[in-house]
């Protein structure tokens, strides 16, 4: 009979489409993923995937097994979450999903303080723009710009990050920027990918020349003079190559949320991490929010 790890691997490949991507979700290398898939195929006497343009696609018989596998997954994950939720010990592995920038300013400093108080907690930091599925236990907690979008998830805002428009000094020297953001005809703009954080004010006539899926990439693009861009002030202000534009216009803010599954919120290591994160957020709130500067609340970014 197939074991849970093989079923879990089958579902990860079906969702991710490649062995490598499934391995990143599962925390194993692609050879382990391939070995588990082959073992499951041997046990079932079925070919589960076919290769289509470098992607793994479910065969017709495997499509019929997916629903049963997902029911099995729901039961196993519910059991895992309830067991984790009952764990009051401040030890064990904690999987944290976030972005590179938030790891740098919030999560890693919080983990440093957490290690001093609770050395038996071992963190697994998962960074990147993609949102891992907390319900499926791809992560235990997430620190991200998007609030909970499921009834099983709970979360709260832990920080607000000031955002303003910037240009490189080289760009400004080559192409003088108008005094107001409402007139950008002929100017190049770099922006997040569709569906990520967006600037709330319209930029008529701006020419979008580059999109990036993380703030670090946007900061580098603006620094290199590729275009103007809305950047987090804590990252952009210290860079001498950058100029903050339109100081008379209000600064906007991105909200940052701590998100977790309701079953694990009382877990010892989750609560300890939340406390360390709150302390770090309070410590650097003036730097992140640019308190005292004219501002305009953004609400929840998309």
Phi and psi in degrees as GROMACS dihedral restraints (atoms count N, CA, C in turn):
[ dihedral_restraints ]
;  ai    aj    ak    al  type     phi  dphi    fc
    3     4     5     6     1   -63.4    20    10
    4     5     6     7     1   140.4    20    10
    6     7     8     9     1   -91.4    20    10
    7     8     9    10     1   171.8    20    10
    9    10    11    12     1   -64.1    20    10
   10    11    12    13     1   -38.1    20    10
   12    13    14    15     1   -63.0    20    10
   13    14    15    16     1   -37.3    20    10
   15    16    17    18     1   -67.5    20    10
   16    17    18    19     1   -41.8    20    10
   18    19    20    21     1   -64.5    20    10
   19    20    21    22     1   -43.5    20    10
   21    22    23    24     1   -61.9    20    10
   22    23    24    25     1   -39.2    20    10
   24    25    26    27     1   -68.0    20    10
   25    26    27    28     1   -41.8    20    10
   27    28    29    30     1   -54.8    20    10
   28    29    30    31     1   -46.8    20    10
   30    31    32    33     1   -68.3    20    10
   31    32    33    34     1   -37.5    20    10
   33    34    35    36     1   -64.2    20    10
   34    35    36    37     1   -41.1    20    10
   36    37    38    39     1   -68.5    20    10
   37    38    39    40     1   -41.1    20    10
   39    40    41    42     1   -59.6    20    10
   40    41    42    43     1   -36.8    20    10
   42    43    44    45     1   -82.5    20    10
   43    44    45    46     1   -39.2    20    10
   45    46    47    48     1   -86.6    20    10
   46    47    48    49     1   -31.4    20    10
   48    49    50    51     1    89.5    20    10
   49    50    51    52     1   -14.0    20    10
   51    52    53    54     1  -139.7    20    10
   52    53    54    55     1   157.7    20    10
   54    55    56    57     1   -66.7    20    10
   55    56    57    58     1   -39.8    20    10
   57    58    59    60     1   -65.3    20    10
   58    59    60    61     1   -44.9    20    10
   60    61    62    63     1   -65.8    20    10
   61    62    63    64     1   -39.5    20    10
   63    64    65    66     1   -63.9    20    10
   64    65    66    67     1   -39.0    20    10
   66    67    68    69     1   -62.3    20    10
   67    68    69    70     1   -38.0    20    10
   69    70    71    72     1   -64.5    20    10
   70    71    72    73     1   -37.8    20    10
   72    73    74    75     1   -66.7    20    10
   73    74    75    76     1   -41.0    20    10
   75    76    77    78     1   -84.0    20    10
   76    77    78    79     1   -15.0    20    10
   78    79    80    81     1    78.6    20    10
   79    80    81    82     1    28.0    20    10
   81    82    83    84     1  -132.4    20    10
   82    83    84    85     1   169.2    20    10
   84    85    86    87     1   -84.6    20    10
   85    86    87    88     1   166.8    20    10
   87    88    89    90     1   -66.7    20    10
   88    89    90    91     1   -26.1    20    10
   90    91    92    93     1   -68.5    20    10
   91    92    93    94     1   -36.5    20    10
   93    94    95    96     1   -65.2    20    10
   94    95    96    97     1   -40.7    20    10
   96    97    98    99     1   -60.6    20    10
   97    98    99   100     1   -47.8    20    10
   99   100   101   102     1   -61.6    20    10
  100   101   102   103     1   -39.0    20    10
  102   103   104   105     1   -65.1    20    10
  103   104   105   106     1   -41.7    20    10
  105   106   107   108     1   -66.3    20    10
  106   107   108   109     1   -40.1    20    10
  108   109   110   111     1   -62.6    20    10
  109   110   111   112     1   -44.9    20    10
  111   112   113   114     1   -63.3    20    10
  112   113   114   115     1   -39.2    20    10
  114   115   116   117     1   -63.9    20    10
  115   116   117   118     1   -40.9    20    10
  117   118   119   120     1   -67.4    20    10
  118   119   120   121     1   -40.7    20    10
  120   121   122   123     1   -61.7    20    10
  121   122   123   124     1   -39.3    20    10
  123   124   125   126     1   -66.3    20    10
  124   125   126   127     1   -42.2    20    10
  126   127   128   129     1   -65.4    20    10
  127   128   129   130     1   -39.0    20    10
  129   130   131   132     1   -86.5    20    10
  130   131   132   133     1   -17.7    20    10
  132   133   134   135     1    69.5    20    10
  133   134   135   136     1    32.5    20    10
  135   136   137   138     1  -134.0    20    10
  136   137   138   139     1   150.9    20    10
  138   139   140   141     1   -90.0    20    10
  139   140   141   142     1   119.4    20    10
  141   142   143   144     1   -91.9    20    10
  142   143   144   145     1   -29.4    20    10
  144   145   146   147     1  -133.9    20    10
  145   146   147   148     1   150.7    20    10
  147   148   149   150     1  -124.6    20    10
  148   149   150   151     1   150.0    20    10
  150   151   152   153     1   -86.2    20    10
  151   152   153   154     1   124.3    20    10
  153   154   155   156     1  -130.5    20    10
  154   155   156   157     1   107.6    20    10
  156   157   158   159     1    49.7    20    10
  157   158   159   160     1    55.7    20    10
  159   160   161   162     1    66.1    20    10
  160   161   162   163     1    16.0    20    10
  162   163   164   165     1  -123.2    20    10
  163   164   165   166     1   152.9    20    10
  165   166   167   168     1   -94.5    20    10
  166   167   168   169     1   119.4    20    10
  168   169   170   171     1  -117.1    20    10
  169   170   171   172     1   136.1    20    10
  171   172   173   174     1   -61.3    20    10
  172   173   174   175     1   137.3    20    10
  174   175   176   177     1   -75.2    20    10
  175   176   177   178     1   169.0    20    10
  177   178   179   180     1   -60.9    20    10
  178   179   180   181     1   -45.8    20    10
  180   181   182   183     1   -61.1    20    10
  181   182   183   184     1   -35.6    20    10
  183   184   185   186     1   -69.5    20    10
  184   185   186   187     1   -31.4    20    10
  186   187   188   189     1   -58.4    20    10
  187   188   189   190     1   -38.0    20    10
  189   190   191   192     1   -69.0    20    10
  190   191   192   193     1   -23.7    20    10
  192   193   194   195     1   -85.8    20    10
  193   194   195   196     1   -19.3    20    10
  195   196   197   198     1   -61.9    20    10
  196   197   198   199     1   -43.6    20    10
  198   199   200   201     1   -61.5    20    10
  199   200   201   202     1   -42.2    20    10
  201   202   203   204     1   -65.7    20    10
  202   203   204   205     1   -38.5    20    10
  204   205   206   207     1   -65.1    20    10
  205   206   207   208     1   -37.9    20    10
  207   208   209   210     1   -69.6    20    10
  208   209   210   211     1   -32.8    20    10
  210   211   212   213     1   -65.4    20    10
  211   212   213   214     1   -41.2    20    10
  213   214   215   216     1   -62.9    20    10
  214   215   216   217     1   -41.0    20    10
  216   217   218   219     1   -62.2    20    10
  217   218   219   220     1   -45.3    20    10
  219   220   221   222     1   -56.5    20    10
  220   221   222   223     1   -44.6    20    10
  222   223   224   225     1   -66.2    20    10
  223   224   225   226     1   -43.4    20    10
  225   226   227   228     1   -66.2    20    10
  226   227   228   229     1   -42.0    20    10
  228   229   230   231     1   -68.7    20    10
  229   230   231   232     1   -37.5    20    10
  231   232   233   234     1   -61.3    20    10
  232   233   234   235     1   -41.9    20    10
  234   235   236   237     1   -63.4    20    10
  235   236   237   238     1   -44.1    20    10
  237   238   239   240     1   -61.7    20    10
  238   239   240   241     1   -45.6    20    10
  240   241   242   243     1   -64.0    20    10
  241   242   243   244     1   -41.0    20    10
  243   244   245   246     1   -66.6    20    10
  244   245   246   247     1   -37.9    20    10
  246   247   248   249     1   -65.6    20    10
  247   248   249   250     1   -42.5    20    10
  249   250   251   252     1   -65.3    20    10
  250   251   252   253     1   -39.5    20    10
  252   253   254   255     1   -65.3    20    10
  253   254   255   256     1   -26.8    20    10
  255   256   257   258     1   -86.2    20    10
  256   257   258   259     1    -5.5    20    10
  258   259   260   261     1   -83.7    20    10
  259   260   261   262     1   107.5    20    10
  261   262   263   264     1   -94.6    20    10
  262   263   264   265     1    -2.8    20    10
  264   265   266   267     1   -71.7    20    10
  265   266   267   268     1   144.8    20    10
  267   268   269   270     1   -97.9    20    10
  268   269   270   271     1    70.5    20    10
  270   271   272   273     1  -159.7    20    10
  271   272   273   274     1   175.0    20    10
  273   274   275   276     1    97.6    20    10
  274   275   276   277     1  -175.8    20    10
  276   277   278   279     1   -89.7    20    10
  277   278   279   280     1   134.9    20    10
  279   280   281   282     1  -123.1    20    10
  280   281   282   283     1   118.5    20    10
  282   283   284   285     1   -96.8    20    10
  283   284   285   286     1   120.8    20    10
  285   286   287   288     1  -120.1    20    10
  286   287   288   289     1   122.8    20    10
  288   289   290   291     1  -102.2    20    10
  289   290   291   292     1   133.5    20    10
  291   292   293   294     1  -162.5    20    10
  292   293   294   295     1  -173.3    20    10
  294   295   296   297     1   -99.1    20    10
  295   296   297   298     1   165.9    20    10
  297   298   299   300     1   -59.7    20    10
  298   299   300   301     1   -44.0    20    10
  300   301   302   303     1   -66.7    20    10
  301   302   303   304     1   -44.2    20    10
  303   304   305   306     1   -68.6    20    10
  304   305   306   307     1   -31.9    20    10
  306   307   308   309     1   -61.6    20    10
  307   308   309   310     1   -41.8    20    10
  309   310   311   312     1   -67.3    20    10
  310   311   312   313     1   -45.5    20    10
  312   313   314   315     1   -91.3    20    10
  313   314   315   316     1   -29.6    20    10
  315   316   317   318     1  -117.6    20    10
  316   317   318   319     1   -57.3    20    10
  318   319   320   321     1   -71.3    20    10
  319   320   321   322     1   -49.4    20    10
  321   322   323   324     1   -64.9    20    10
  322   323   324   325     1   -42.6    20    10
  324   325   326   327     1   -61.1    20    10
  325   326   327   328     1   -36.6    20    10
  327   328   329   330     1   -64.6    20    10
  328   329   330   331     1   -39.7    20    10
  330   331   332   333     1   -66.7    20    10
  331   332   333   334     1   -33.6    20    10
  333   334   335   336     1   -62.3    20    10
  334   335   336   337     1   -45.1    20    10
  336   337   338   339     1   -66.7    20    10
  337   338   339   340     1   -37.1    20    10
  339   340   341   342     1   -62.9    20    10
  340   341   342   343     1   -39.4    20    10
  342   343   344   345     1   -61.7    20    10
  343   344   345   346     1   -35.1    20    10
  345   346   347   348     1   -64.4    20    10
  346   347   348   349     1   -37.4    20    10
  348   349   350   351     1   -90.1    20    10
  349   350   351   352     1   -32.4    20    10
  351   352   353   354     1  -135.7    20    10
  352   353   354   355     1    76.8    20    10
  354   355   356   357     1   -67.6    20    10
  355   356   357   358     1   -11.5    20    10
  357   358   359   360     1   -86.7    20    10
  358   359   360   361     1    -2.2    20    10
  360   361   362   363     1   -85.0    20    10
  361   362   363   364     1   130.5    20    10
  363   364   365   366     1  -114.6    20    10
  364   365   366   367     1   119.7    20    10
  366   367   368   369     1   -93.5    20    10
  367   368   369   370     1   141.8    20    10
  369   370   371   372     1  -119.4    20    10
  370   371   372   373     1   105.6    20    10
  372   373   374   375     1   -93.0    20    10
  373   374   375   376     1   124.4    20    10
  375   376   377   378     1  -118.0    20    10
  376   377   378   379     1   107.0    20    10
  378   379   380   381     1  -110.2    20    10
  379   380   381   382     1   153.0    20    10
  381   382   383   384     1   146.9    20    10
  382   383   384   385     1   164.4    20    10
  384   385   386   387     1   -74.0    20    10
  385   386   387   388     1   -23.3    20    10
  387   388   389   390     1   -71.4    20    10
  388   389   390   391     1   140.2    20    10
  390   391   392   393     1   -87.2    20    10
  391   392   393   394     1   116.2    20    10
  393   394   395   396     1   -75.5    20    10
  394   395   396   397     1   152.8    20    10
  396   397   398   399     1   -86.1    20    10
  397   398   399   400     1   107.8    20    10
  399   400   401   402     1   -70.4    20    10
  400   401   402   403     1   -35.4    20    10
  402   403   404   405     1   -60.1    20    10
  403   404   405   406     1   -35.2    20    10
  405   406   407   408     1   -87.9    20    10
  406   407   408   409     1     9.4    20    10
  408   409   410   411     1    65.5    20    10
  409   410   411   412     1    26.9    20    10
  411   412   413   414     1   -69.7    20    10
  412   413   414   415     1   -22.4    20    10
  414   415   416   417     1  -151.1    20    10
  415   416   417   418     1   156.0    20    10
  417   418   419   420     1   -86.0    20    10
  418   419   420   421     1   -40.9    20    10
  420   421   422   423     1  -138.9    20    10
  421   422   423   424     1   159.6    20    10
  423   424   425   426     1  -133.7    20    10
  424   425   426   427     1   143.5    20    10
  426   427   428   429     1  -117.7    20    10
  427   428   429   430     1   109.6    20    10
  429   430   431   432     1  -152.6    20    10
  430   431   432   433     1   174.3    20    10
  432   433   434   435     1   -88.3    20    10
  433   434   435   436     1    -5.8    20    10
  435   436   437   438     1  -111.3    20    10
  436   437   438   439     1   131.4    20    10
  438   439   440   441     1   -71.5    20    10
  439   440   441   442     1   169.6    20    10
  441   442   443   444     1   -56.0    20    10
  442   443   444   445     1   139.5    20    10
  444   445   446   447     1  -122.5    20    10
  445   446   447   448     1    19.3    20    10
  447   448   449   450     1  -140.9    20    10
  448   449   450   451     1   145.9    20    10
  450   451   452   453     1   -64.0    20    10
  451   452   453   454     1   -21.4    20    10
  453   454   455   456     1   -84.4    20    10
  454   455   456   457     1   -13.2    20    10
  456   457   458   459     1   -99.4    20    10
  457   458   459   460     1   144.5    20    10
  459   460   461   462     1  -125.4    20    10
  460   461   462   463     1   156.4    20    10
  462   463   464   465     1  -169.9    20    10
  463   464   465   466     1   169.9    20    10
  465   466   467   468     1  -152.6    20    10
  466   467   468   469     1   155.4    20    10
  468   469   470   471     1   -74.9    20    10
  469   470   471   472     1   132.3    20    10
  471   472   473   474     1  -115.4    20    10
  472   473   474   475     1   -16.3    20    10
  474   475   476   477     1  -160.3    20    10
  475   476   477   478     1   160.2    20    10
  477   478   479   480     1  -128.6    20    10
  478   479   480   481     1   134.6    20    10
  480   481   482   483     1  -117.6    20    10
  481   482   483   484     1   122.0    20    10
  483   484   485   486     1   -67.6    20    10
  484   485   486   487     1   140.4    20    10
  486   487   488   489     1  -131.4    20    10
  487   488   489   490     1   135.2    20    10
  489   490   491   492     1  -143.9    20    10
  490   491   492   493     1   170.7    20    10
  492   493   494   495     1   -91.2    20    10
  493   494   495   496     1   140.7    20    10
  495   496   497   498     1  -133.5    20    10
  496   497   498   499     1   159.4    20    10
  498   499   500   501     1  -141.8    20    10
  499   500   501   502     1   157.7    20    10
  501   502   503   504     1   -78.6    20    10
  502   503   504   505     1   153.5    20    10
  504   505   506   507     1   -61.2    20    10
  505   506   507   508     1   -35.0    20    10
  507   508   509   510     1   -63.1    20    10
  508   509   510   511     1   -42.9    20    10
  510   511   512   513     1   -62.3    20    10
  511   512   513   514     1   -45.2    20    10
  513   514   515   516     1   -63.9    20    10
  514   515   516   517     1   -37.3    20    10
  516   517   518   519     1   -67.6    20    10
  517   518   519   520     1   -34.5    20    10
  519   520   521   522     1   -81.3    20    10
  520   521   522   523     1   -36.3    20    10
  522   523   524   525     1  -140.2    20    10
  523   524   525   526     1    92.6    20    10
  525   526   527   528     1   -52.6    20    10
  526   527   528   529     1   132.3    20    10
  528   529   530   531     1   -89.5    20    10
  529   530   531   532     1   137.0    20    10
  531   532   533   534     1   -60.9    20    10
  532   533   534   535     1   160.4    20    10
  534   535   536   537     1   -71.6    20    10
  535   536   537   538     1   -16.2    20    10
  537   538   539   540     1  -131.7    20    10
  538   539   540   541     1   149.3    20    10
  540   541   542   543     1   -71.0    20    10
  541   542   543   544     1   -13.2    20    10
  543   544   545   546     1   -77.5    20    10
  544   545   546   547     1    -1.2    20    10
  546   547   548   549     1  -136.8    20    10
  547   548   549   550     1    90.3    20    10
  549   550   551   552     1  -119.4    20    10
  550   551   552   553     1    28.1    20    10
  552   553   554   555     1   -56.7    20    10
  553   554   555   556     1   126.7    20    10
  555   556   557   558     1    83.3    20    10
  556   557   558   559     1     0.7    20    10
  558   559   560   561     1   -99.2    20    10
  559   560   561   562     1   147.7    20    10
  561   562   563   564     1   -91.1    20    10
  562   563   564   565     1   141.5    20    10
  564   565   566   567     1  -131.1    20    10
  565   566   567   568     1   137.1    20    10
  567   568   569   570     1  -104.0    20    10
  568   569   570   571     1   147.3    20    10
  570   571   572   573     1  -150.8    20    10
  571   572   573   574     1   163.3    20    10
  573   574   575   576     1   -67.4    20    10
  574   575   576   577     1   162.5    20    10
  576   577   578   579     1   -62.4    20    10
  577   578   579   580     1   156.7    20    10
  579   580   581   582     1   -55.2    20    10
  580   581   582   583     1   138.6    20    10
  582   583   584   585     1    91.7    20    10
  583   584   585   586     1   -13.0    20    10
  585   586   587   588     1   -92.5    20    10
  586   587   588   589     1  -172.3    20    10
  588   589   590   591     1   -54.1    20    10
  589   590   591   592     1   138.1    20    10
  591   592   593   594     1  -130.2    20    10
  592   593   594   595     1   155.5    20    10
  594   595   596   597     1   -77.0    20    10
  595   596   597   598     1   130.5    20    10
  597   598   599   600     1   -75.4    20    10
  598   599   600   601     1   -27.0    20    10
  600   601   602   603     1   -86.8    20    10
  601   602   603   604     1   140.7    20    10
  603   604   605   606     1   -67.5    20    10
  604   605   606   607     1   146.5    20    10
  606   607   608   609     1  -122.2    20    10
  607   608   609   610     1    76.7    20    10
  609   610   611   612     1   -61.0    20    10
  610   611   612   613     1   138.2    20    10
  612   613   614   615     1    73.1    20    10
  613   614   615   616     1    -0.4    20    10
  615   616   617   618     1   -67.8    20    10
  616   617   618   619     1   148.3    20    10
  618   619   620   621     1  -109.1    20    10
  619   620   621   622     1   111.7    20    10
  621   622   623   624     1   -81.0    20    10
  622   623   624   625     1   111.7    20    10
  624   625   626   627     1  -106.0    20    10
  625   626   627   628     1   -14.0    20    10
  627   628   629   630     1  -156.9    20    10
  628   629   630   631     1   140.0    20    10
  630   631   632   633     1  -123.7    20    10
  631   632   633   634     1   143.1    20    10
  633   634   635   636     1  -132.3    20    10
  634   635   636   637     1   155.4    20    10
  636   637   638   639     1  -101.4    20    10
  637   638   639   640     1    16.0    20    10
  639   640   641   642     1  -156.5    20    10
  640   641   642   643     1   155.9    20    10
  642   643   644   645     1   -66.9    20    10
  643   644   645   646     1   -35.9    20    10
  645   646   647   648     1   -60.4    20    10
  646   647   648   649     1   -40.3    20    10
  648   649   650   651     1   -65.3    20    10
  649   650   651   652     1   -39.3    20    10
  651   652   653   654     1   -65.0    20    10
  652   653   654   655     1   -43.1    20    10
  654   655   656   657     1   -60.4    20    10
  655   656   657   658     1   -44.3    20    10
  657   658   659   660     1   -64.8    20    10
  658   659   660   661     1   -41.1    20    10
  660   661   662   663     1   -61.7    20    10
  661   662   663   664     1   -42.9    20    10
  663   664   665   666     1   -68.5    20    10
  664   665   666   667     1   -40.4    20    10
  666   667   668   669     1   -60.5    20    10
  667   668   669   670     1   -35.8    20    10
  669   670   671   672     1   -78.2    20    10
  670   671   672   673     1    -4.3    20    10
  672   673   674   675     1    83.1    20    10
  673   674   675   676     1    16.6    20    10
  675   676   677   678     1   -67.8    20    10
  676   677   678   679     1   -33.6    20    10
  678   679   680   681     1  -178.3    20    10
  679   680   681   682     1   179.5    20    10
  681   682   683   684     1   -80.3    20    10
  682   683   684   685     1   158.9    20    10
  684   685   686   687     1  -163.6    20    10
  685   686   687   688     1   150.8    20    10
  687   688   689   690     1   -82.8    20    10
  688   689   690   691     1   118.6    20    10
  690   691   692   693     1  -127.6    20    10
  691   692   693   694     1   156.4    20    10
  693   694   695   696     1   -70.5    20    10
  694   695   696   697     1   128.3    20    10
  696   697   698   699     1   -64.0    20    10
  697   698   699   700     1   -34.6    20    10
  699   700   701   702     1   -63.8    20    10
  700   701   702   703     1   -25.9    20    10
  702   703   704   705     1   -88.0    20    10
  703   704   705   706     1   -37.0    20    10
  705   706   707   708     1   -86.9    20    10
  706   707   708   709     1   -37.6    20    10
  708   709   710   711     1   -59.6    20    10
  709   710   711   712     1   -37.2    20    10
  711   712   713   714     1   -72.4    20    10
  712   713   714   715     1    -9.3    20    10
  714   715   716   717     1   -87.8    20    10
  715   716   717   718     1   116.1    20    10
  717   718   719   720     1   -65.5    20    10
  718   719   720   721     1   -18.4    20    10
  720   721   722   723     1   -76.0    20    10
  721   722   723   724     1   -12.3    20    10
  723   724   725   726     1  -108.7    20    10
  724   725   726   727     1   149.4    20    10
  726   727   728   729     1  -123.2    20    10
  727   728   729   730     1   129.7    20    10
  729   730   731   732     1   -78.7    20    10
  730   731   732   733     1   129.7    20    10
  732   733   734   735     1   -93.3    20    10
  733   734   735   736     1   157.3    20    10
  735   736   737   738     1    49.9    20    10
  736   737   738   739     1    59.3    20    10
  738   739   740   741     1   -63.0    20    10
  739   740   741   742     1   -19.0    20    10
  741   742   743   744     1   -79.1    20    10
  742   743   744   745     1   -12.9    20    10
  744   745   746   747     1   -89.7    20    10
  745   746   747   748     1   150.5    20    10
  747   748   749   750     1   -67.3    20    10
  748   749   750   751     1   143.7    20    10
  750   751   752   753     1   -76.3    20    10
  751   752   753   754     1   144.3    20    10
  753   754   755   756     1  -104.8    20    10
  754   755   756   757     1   170.5    20    10
  756   757   758   759     1  -135.8    20    10
  757   758   759   760     1   141.1    20    10
  759   760   761   762     1   -98.4    20    10
  760   761   762   763     1   137.3    20    10
  762   763   764   765     1   -90.5    20    10
  763   764   765   766     1   143.0    20    10
  765   766   767   768     1  -117.4    20    10
  766   767   768   769     1   133.1    20    10
  768   769   770   771     1  -119.4    20    10
  769   770   771   772     1   145.8    20    10
  771   772   773   774     1   -95.9    20    10
  772   773   774   775     1   123.3    20    10
  774   775   776   777     1  -124.5    20    10
  775   776   777   778     1   136.2    20    10
  777   778   779   780     1  -153.9    20    10
  778   779   780   781     1   166.7    20    10
  780   781   782   783     1   -78.5    20    10
  781   782   783   784     1   141.3    20    10
  783   784   785   786     1   -59.6    20    10
  784   785   786   787     1   -25.7    20    10
  786   787   788   789     1   -71.4    20    10
  787   788   789   790     1   -19.9    20    10
  789   790   791   792     1  -111.3    20    10
  790   791   792   793     1     4.3    20    10
  792   793   794   795     1   -67.7    20    10
  793   794   795   796     1   -19.3    20    10
  795   796   797   798     1   -99.3    20    10
  796   797   798   799     1     3.7    20    10
  798   799   800   801     1   -62.2    20    10
  799   800   801   802     1   138.6    20    10
  801   802   803   804     1   -55.0    20    10
  802   803   804   805     1   -50.9    20    10
  804   805   806   807     1   -71.3    20    10
  805   806   807   808     1   -29.6    20    10
  807   808   809   810     1   -67.7    20    10
  808   809   810   811     1   -45.1    20    10
  810   811   812   813     1   -64.3    20    10
  811   812   813   814     1   -39.4    20    10
  813   814   815   816     1   -64.2    20    10
  814   815   816   817     1   -41.5    20    10
  816   817   818   819     1   -65.1    20    10
  817   818   819   820     1   -42.5    20    10
  819   820   821   822     1   -59.9    20    10
  820   821   822   823     1   -40.4    20    10
  822   823   824   825     1   -65.5    20    10
  823   824   825   826     1   -42.3    20    10
  825   826   827   828     1   -65.7    20    10
  826   827   828   829     1   -37.4    20    10
  828   829   830   831     1   -67.6    20    10
  829   830   831   832     1   -41.3    20    10
  831   832   833   834     1   -60.1    20    10
  832   833   834   835     1   -43.4    20    10
  834   835   836   837     1   -63.5    20    10
  835   836   837   838     1   -42.6    20    10
  837   838   839   840     1   -65.0    20    10
  838   839   840   841     1   -42.5    20    10
  840   841   842   843     1   -62.8    20    10
  841   842   843   844     1   -41.0    20    10
  843   844   845   846     1   -66.2    20    10
  844   845   846   847     1   -37.3    20    10
  846   847   848   849     1   -62.3    20    10
  847   848   849   850     1   -40.3    20    10
  849   850   851   852     1  -107.0    20    10
  850   851   852   853     1    11.0    20    10
  852   853   854   855     1   -54.3    20    10
  853   854   855   856     1   -44.3    20    10
  855   856   857   858     1   -59.7    20    10
  856   857   858   859     1   -38.6    20    10
  858   859   860   861     1   -67.9    20    10
  859   860   861   862     1   -41.5    20    10
  861   862   863   864     1   -72.7    20    10
  862   863   864   865     1   -39.7    20    10
  864   865   866   867     1   -90.6    20    10
  865   866   867   868     1   -16.4    20    10
  867   868   869   870     1    53.5    20    10
  868   869   870   871     1    57.6    20    10
  870   871   872   873     1   -59.9    20    10
  871   872   873   874     1   142.8    20    10
  873   874   875   876     1    91.2    20    10
  874   875   876   877     1   -11.6    20    10
  876   877   878   879     1   -90.9    20    10
  877   878   879   880     1   144.3    20    10
  879   880   881   882     1   -52.7    20    10
  880   881   882   883     1   129.8    20    10
  882   883   884   885     1  -139.4    20    10
  883   884   885   886     1   165.4    20    10
  885   886   887   888     1  -141.9    20    10
  886   887   888   889     1   123.7    20    10
  888   889   890   891     1   -66.7    20    10
  889   890   891   892     1   136.3    20    10
  891   892   893   894     1   -92.0    20    10
  892   893   894   895     1   -28.4    20    10
  894   895   896   897     1    77.1    20    10
  895   896   897   898     1  -161.5    20    10
  897   898   899   900     1   -79.9    20    10
  898   899   900   901     1   125.2    20    10
  900   901   902   903     1   -74.2    20    10
  901   902   903   904     1   158.9    20    10
